[in-house]
Amino acid sequence: MEHTFMRSFCMISNLRTMLSNVSVPAVLRDLLRLIEDAIPSSRGICDGLGLTSNQPSVTHREEFHPLPSAVYQALLRRLAADNTLAGESAYRDIDSGATSPSEVLNPNAHVLASVMHKGRRLSDAAHHVGDSHVSFCHAADNDRRRQTATFGQIQMLFVHNRRARSGGFQRQVFAAVKVYPSLSAADAALDPYRSVEGADARLVYSELSSDIQVIPLDDIVAHFVTCPYRAMGAISLSRPCVAVLSVQEV
């Protein structure tokens, strides 16, 4: 297997170098886009990741993999809903069969175990549960981030390479997150932390949602810790809850 991997790597590297040569006819140089779509060069993989500041540093990188279907669909939804990420580009599912002028969204990515972002280590839950707990909201809501933050757990970190309408490529680190659902209005009225002024804590339901959200790292506000909550006295919540407390702003 090692021999096959090394041979394939060398073949791809040689082909990429050959097609990048200015002496190669333009019709062949266009094939370089296909190679970069399928297997991006590892050089500068974290350059230009679409973050506003403090670019992330990858501390551990795993193999190049197709994205799970749920993550791929969540990424499509986020790009469709957020023009700060997609710009003028429109993307479609690789399996859609559509003939519209939109770009096919690359279904592959480099999966990360962890990444350093703004001095904080972020990790998926499989590698470190504590570093996977993050609160997040849209990065544009800077003045309301704490008030509108959602609490969740990182299921996957990945570097994604997508082609823009301009013909260039954009690489960006994303987190695939499952959310701790917010309390219903009836249960929220019984949250004892709501009445504690200045307490950056609240109750959320303890069972993670089944849906996946894909977010850029700039949406992440802070790490948080959880603590099981047991209602006291006459308080009766409809579902098991945990208390969440923000501990480190990212």
C-alpha positions in Angstrom: 0.0 0.0 0.0 2.8 2.4 0.8 4.4 1.8 -2.6 1.0 2.5 -4.4 0.5 5.6 -2.4 4.0 7.0 -3.1 3.7 6.2 -6.8 0.3 7.9 -7.0 1.6 10.9 -5.1 4.6 11.3 -7.4 2.5 10.8 -10.6 0.0 13.6 -9.4 2.9 15.9 -8.4 4.6 15.4 -11.7 1.4 16.0 -13.7 0.6 19.1 -11.7 4.1 20.5 -12.3 3.9 19.7 -16.1 0.5 21.4 -16.5 1.7 24.4 -14.6 4.4 25.0 -17.2 3.8 28.1 -19.3 4.9 26.2 -22.4 2.0 23.8 -22.1 -0.9 24.7 -24.5 -3.8 26.5 -22.8 -6.2 23.7 -23.5 -4.1 21.3 -21.4 -3.4 23.9 -18.7 -7.2 24.0 -18.1 -6.9 20.4 -16.9 -5.0 21.7 -13.9 -8.3 23.0 -12.5 -9.7 19.5 -12.5 -6.7 18.2 -10.6 -6.9 21.0 -8.0 -10.6 20.4 -7.6 -10.0 16.7 -6.9 -6.7 16.7 -5.1 -5.5 20.2 -4.0 -1.8 20.8 -3.5 -0.7 20.4 0.1 1.5 23.5 -0.2 -0.1 26.5 1.5 -3.2 24.5 2.4 -4.0 27.0 5.2 -3.2 30.1 3.1 -6.2 32.3 2.3 -8.7 30.4 4.4 -11.2 33.2 4.4 -10.7 34.3 8.0 -10.7 37.9 9.1 -7.8 37.7 11.4 -5.4 35.3 13.2 -5.2 32.6 10.6 -5.5 29.1 11.9 -2.6 26.7 12.4 -3.3 23.1 11.6 -1.8 20.9 14.4 -2.9 17.6 13.0 -4.1 16.7 9.5 -5.7 13.5 8.4 -6.3 12.2 4.9 -8.2 13.6 2.0 -11.7 12.3 2.1 -15.2 12.7 0.5 -17.3 14.7 2.9 -20.2 12.7 4.5 -23.5 13.5 2.8 -24.9 15.4 5.8 -21.9 17.6 6.0 -21.8 18.2 2.2 -25.4 19.2 2.2 -25.0 21.5 5.2 -22.0 23.2 3.5 -24.2 23.7 0.4 -26.9 25.3 2.6 -24.4 27.6 4.3 -22.9 28.8 1.1 -26.3 29.4 -0.4 -27.5 31.4 2.6 -24.3 33.4 3.2 -23.0 35.7 0.4 -20.1 36.7 2.6 -18.7 33.2 1.9 -20.0 32.5 -1.6 -19.7 36.0 -3.0 -21.0 36.1 -6.5 -20.6 32.3 -6.9 -23.5 29.9 -6.8 -23.0 26.2 -6.1 -24.9 23.0 -6.8 -24.8 19.4 -5.6 -22.4 17.2 -7.6 -25.3 14.7 -8.0 -27.9 17.2 -9.0 -27.5 16.7 -12.7 -28.5 20.3 -13.3 -27.1 22.2 -16.3 -27.3 25.7 -14.7 -24.2 28.0 -14.8 -23.6 27.4 -11.1 -20.4 25.7 -10.0 -20.4 22.1 -8.8 -19.3 22.2 -5.2 -16.3 20.1 -4.5 -17.4 17.1 -2.4 -13.9 16.3 -1.0 -11.9 17.9 1.9 -8.9 17.4 4.1 -10.2 16.2 7.5 -8.5 17.8 10.5 -8.2 16.4 14.0 -7.5 19.8 15.5 -6.6 23.4 14.6 -5.3 26.4 16.4 -7.5 29.5 15.9 -6.8 32.8 17.6 -4.7 31.1 20.2 -7.3 28.5 21.1 -7.2 24.8 20.2 -10.3 23.5 18.4 -10.9 19.8 18.0 -13.6 17.3 16.9 -15.3 15.4 19.7 -13.6 12.1 18.8 -10.1 13.6 19.5 -10.9 15.9 22.5 -14.4 16.5 23.9 -13.4 19.6 25.9 -11.9 21.4 22.8 -15.0 20.4 20.7 -17.5 22.4 22.8 -18.0 25.8 21.2 -20.5 28.6 21.2 -21.1 30.3 17.8 -23.1 32.8 15.8 -22.7 34.7 12.6 -19.5 36.6 12.6 -21.2 39.8 11.4 -23.1 40.0 14.7 -20.1 41.2 16.6 -22.0 43.5 19.0 -24.6 40.8 19.8 -22.4 37.6 19.7 -22.8 36.6 23.4 -26.5 37.3 23.4 -27.3 35.3 20.2 -24.7 32.5 20.6 -25.7 28.9 20.0 -24.0 26.1 21.9 -22.7 23.0 20.1 -20.2 20.3 19.7 -17.7 20.0 16.7 -18.2 16.7 14.9 -15.7 17.4 12.1 -13.1 20.0 11.1 -12.1 20.2 7.5 -10.2 22.3 4.9 -12.4 22.8 1.8 -11.3 23.9 -1.6 -13.9 25.5 -3.8 -13.8 27.1 -7.2 -15.1 30.7 -7.5 -16.9 32.2 -10.5 -13.8 34.2 -11.2 -12.0 31.0 -12.0 -9.8 31.0 -8.9 -9.9 28.8 -5.8 -10.8 29.5 -2.2 -9.6 27.3 0.6 -11.3 27.6 4.0 -11.5 25.8 7.3 -15.0 24.8 8.4 -16.4 23.1 11.5 -19.4 20.7 11.2 -21.4 21.1 14.4 -24.3 19.5 16.2 -26.2 21.9 18.4 -27.5 21.6 22.0 -31.1 22.7 21.4 -32.3 25.8 23.2 -35.1 25.5 25.7 -38.7 25.9 24.8 -40.4 29.1 26.1 -42.0 27.2 28.9 -38.8 25.6 30.1 -36.7 28.8 29.6 -39.0 30.6 32.1 -37.7 28.0 34.7 -34.0 28.5 33.9 -32.5 29.6 37.2 -29.5 31.2 35.5 -31.7 33.8 33.7 -32.1 35.7 36.9 -28.3 35.8 37.7 -27.0 39.1 36.5 -23.7 38.8 34.7 -23.7 35.0 34.6 -22.6 33.8 31.2 -24.5 30.6 31.7 -27.8 29.0 30.7 -29.6 25.7 30.4 -29.9 23.8 27.2 -31.3 20.4 26.4 -28.7 17.7 26.9 -29.3 15.7 23.8 -27.5 17.0 20.7 -29.6 17.6 17.6 -29.3 15.2 14.8 -28.9 18.0 12.2 -25.5 19.2 11.1 -24.5 22.9 10.7 -21.4 23.9 8.9 -19.7 27.1 10.1 -16.5 29.0 9.3 -14.2 29.4 12.3 -14.8 33.1 12.5 -18.4 32.3 13.7 -17.0 30.6 16.8 -17.3 32.8 19.9 -15.9 30.8 22.8 -15.3 27.4 24.4 -17.7 26.3 27.1 -18.1 23.6 29.8 -21.2 21.6 30.6 -22.6 20.4 33.9 -25.5 18.1 34.3 -28.5 19.9 35.8 -31.0 18.4 38.2 -34.1 20.4 38.8 -34.9 21.1 42.5 -38.2 21.4 44.3 -41.3 22.0 42.2 -39.3 22.9 39.1 -40.1 20.4 36.3 -38.5 20.6 32.9 -39.8 18.8 29.9 -36.5 17.2 29.0 -33.1 16.5 30.6 -30.8 19.6 30.5 -27.2 20.6 31.1 -25.9 23.9 32.2 -23.4 25.5 29.8 -20.8 28.1 30.9 -18.5 30.0 28.5 -14.9 29.9 29.7 -12.7 31.1 26.9 -13.5 33.6 24.2 -12.0 32.6 20.8 
